[in-house]
Structure formats: C-alpha cells, structure tokens
Amino acid sequence: MKHLVYTVCAVTFLAWGCGDDNPADSTQDSRTIVAASITVASGAYREYVFNVSEDLQNVSVRGAFSVTSGSDTIEVAILSEANYTNWLDGNQVSVLYGSGQIQSDEFTGLAISDPGDYHLVFSNVTGTAQKTVNASFELRYTPEE
C-alpha cells in the first residue's frame, strides 16, 4: 500500500508539485530584478533598484547568487530607500536581507510588506579583486484585484 501512495505522490508531483507549501505561487506574477552575470570592481558595488507599489499584495523576493571569479566572497543586501541612503553615508542600517561575506546563497520568500523603492546591492567595497557574480533575483507578487 505504501508503494501505491508513493507512486501516486510521485505522479502528482510531476504534474502539479506534490507537497507544495505555497499554492498561491501559481497565481503570483513576477518581475525580474536582475538575471545576469555581473562584474563588481574592487572597492565598488553594483545596485539594482526595484519598486513595490501600493497595489501589490503578498510581495516577496526570490533570489540566488554565486561568485564565479575573483576572490571567493561578496556581500549582498536588500535595503529600503532610507536605509540605502544611510548605508551610502556610512551609517548603521537595517537590512531586509544581508548575506555577510559569502560565496553563494539562495532564498525563496523574503517578504516585503511596505511599498516604496528598494535596493539590491552587491558590495565589493572591501574587496581587493574584481568579482564576477551570477545573479538571479525576482520580485513576486499578487496584483490587487
């Protein structure tokens, strides 16, 4: 009997995603923030700005990155507009996501609850070598009906 249940689950998974913990994903729209191989110079950063408008619901960011050349680590952060400005000024900031110095990471459901502009930052400001990073980030949301 167990074999039949596993077989049914396997067939269901192939067709619809057995055990999907977020069925709302099928009704969500998405917008690409970045999907590219990017270069971050030594002592510099790259940023991508995205907007969350008031008419969006169930907003989250899905992302993955990996350093592919240069030294092994980079710092990635997602900040609100106000915190990005504070970061540029060298002040303490609160981040929605902060990787620390790592080689790669992946996440699927970073919730964003407030409308406004946000900054995805790839920071190599403390690095001594240029880095190439494969990055794929998207904004997922449900439009207001």
Secondary structure, 3 states (H helix, E strand, C coil): CHHHHHHHHHHHHHHHCCCCCCHHHHHCEEEEEEEEEEEECCCEEEEEEEEECCCEEEEEEEEEEEEEECCCCEEEEEEEHHHHHHHHCCCCCCCCEEEEEECEEEEEEEECCCCEEEEEEEEECCCCCCEEEEEEEEEEEEECC
